[in-house]
């Protein structure tokens, strides 16, 4: 299972805001030496779970649900706005 997160603190920031130094500390940190466009579209991805030696009767959809619950229980990112893409995980 892969986590993908983007930093939303720059969503409403414009180039004019950057040029006029109207950014708060979180926005400055989110830019981290990048252009505004690059920082707004940056995504941070990582593998958050791996499962090995699974019961052969367990379907991929069942395992996706098990792994997702485990990630959420350990404080991982919960899906609050699912997109319309059909996948293994039903939220």
Beta strands, then each sheet from edge to edge (+ up, - down):
strand 1: 2-6
strand 2: 43-47
sheet 1: 1+ 2-
end
